[in-house]
Amino acid sequence: MFSAERWAWAFINAGGFEDGNTGEESLAVLKGMVSALQGIPGRVSGTCSAAQAEGMIRFALGGIQNQGAELACRTVVLLIRKGVFTHSDALIGEIERILEEKKGVLKVILESAVPMEPDFQAALERRLQQKTRARKIRLITALTPELLGGYRLRIGSESLDCSLRFQLREMAVHLQAAPGGTGTTAGGFSW
């Protein structure tokens, strides 16, 4: 079973990111290699050996010799050898998450039914930074029309749902839980 977190920590530890190296260069090279290899149909799905992939990568690097390129190359070759190259996007996402966490960057996903005003986004970032004491907030916005209105925040595995859809669902649950099971009666109307 593939563990993106274990692979990510191996990549980070092998890169010496603890010694002041931010890992940006190694990660950028890794992303480029993975993207290039994913763009070659069938080349890494079993028909391409690790040695062939390493040859292609080293040729593409054009003799670039640095720690970041070497680490990325070895990681891609190992992914291919172990037959888990298809999980490379998950690995890259986990590396990004860990590096951002180390830098004090908090990734927040803001989903809304309609585009949010820039002033609201800026105020939200300031408030989240105050509450979480993160050095920086990386706010990612996504349009999710099924929310109907309002917004939903996702921070790691936590979620804060302030959407109209959630509020309507909660209202329906409360009305169904009233005596009689179909809602309450007020002034002759059934709710």
N, C-alpha and C positions, 0 to 999 in steps of 0.2 A: 504494500500500500504506500502511495506517495504522500510524503509529509512536506508540504511547502515550507513550513516553519523550520524544520530540521535542515532542509537544503539551503534556505535563506541564511540561517545562522552559520552554516558551513562556509557559504560564500563570503559572508561578512567577516568571519574569523580568519579565513585564509587571506583576505584582502588587507588585513592590518588596519581596519577602520578605527580601531581604538587609539592608534598613534597619531591622531589629528587628521588622518586621511578621511575625507567625507564620503568617499565611495562613489561620488557622482560620475567620475570618468569611467570606472569599471562598470557601473550600472548602465551608462549610456552605450558603451561598447557591447555589453551583453544584449541590450534591447535591439541594437542594430543587427547583431548576428542572428538572433532569434527571428527577427522580422524578415531578414534576407532568406533564411532557410525555410521559413514558413511559406515564402513566396515561390518556392521551387516545388511544384506538384510532385508528390510521391518520392521526393529525394530523401526525406527523413522518416518515412513511414515504414521502414524495413528494407527498402531496396538500396539504401545508402549505408555503407558501413561507417563505423566511427572514424576509421582511418581516412576514408574518402571525404567525410565531412570535415575532419581536421585539415586535410589538404586544401579543400575549397576555402575554408576559413582563413588559413594562413596565406593563401594566394590573394584573397580579397583584402587582407590587411596590408598587403604589399610590403612586407618586411618590417612593419611597425613593431618595435620591441620596447614594450613598457609593461609594468606590473598589471595595469588595468586590462590591457589587451590580452595578456597571457592568462590572467584569472578568468576572464570571460570565455576565452577559447577553451580552456580546460573544463570549465563548467558545462559548456554546450556539448563537448565531446562526451563527457560523463553522462549527461542526460540521454544522449543517443545510445551509448553503450548499455545503459541500464534500461533502455526501452521506455523512458518516461519523458521524452522530448515533448509530447503532447501537453504536458503539464507546465511547460515553460512560462506561460502567461501567469499562472498562479504563483510560480516562483518569483517572477519579477514583481508582482503585486505585493507579495509578502516582504521582499527585500525593501521595497519602497516604504511599506508600513513601518518596518523596524527602524530604518534610517531616519524617517520623519519623527518617530517617537524619540529616538536618541537626541535629535536636534530640538526637541520640545515643540514640534509642529503637530497640531491636532487636526486630523482630517474630519470634516463635517460635511455630510451630504444634505442639502436643502432641496426637498421635493415640493413642488407647488403646482397647482392646476393652471396658473397663468404666470408669466414672468414677474418676478418680484422686483420692486423698485430698488435702485442702487442704494438709496438712503437707508432703506430697511436692511439690506444686506450688510452695509457698513456698520450700522448700529448693532445688528446681530453678532457680527464678528467681534466688535468691541466688548459686548456683554459676555459672550462666550469666553473671550480671553480673560476677562476679569474673574469670571466664575471658576474657570478651570486652571488659571494661572499658566496657561500654555504660552510659550514664547511667540508663537504665530499660529493663526488659524488658516487652514487651507479649505476654503469654502467651495464646494462643488455643487452647482445647481443642476437640477433636472426637472423637466416639465413632466408632470404626471396628471393628465386631465381627469382620471378617475377619482382624484381626491375631491373634486367639485369646487373646492375653495379652501382657503387657509393654507397650511403647510405641514410638512412632516420633516423632522430632523433625525438624522441617523449619525450617531457618534459611536464608532466601533460596533459592538453588539447591542448597544442601547438605542432606543427609539422614543422620540417625543412626538406624538401625533396630535396636532392641533388643526386637523382638516375637518371640513364640513362633513365629509363622508363618515369619518369616525364619530363625530358628534351625533349624526343622524342614527347611526348604528347603535350607539349607546342609548339614545332616547327610545329606540324601538325595543331594546332589551328591557329597559325599565318599565315601559308601558305593558309589555308582555308579562312581566313579573307581578303586575298588580292583581288584586283579588279577581277571580273569575277567569284569569288567564288570557283574556282578550283585550285588556286595557281597563281604563277607568271610565266612569260615566260622570259627566259634570253638565248640569243644566240640560239634561236630556240628550246630549251628544255623546257618542262613544268615541273615545280617543284610541 
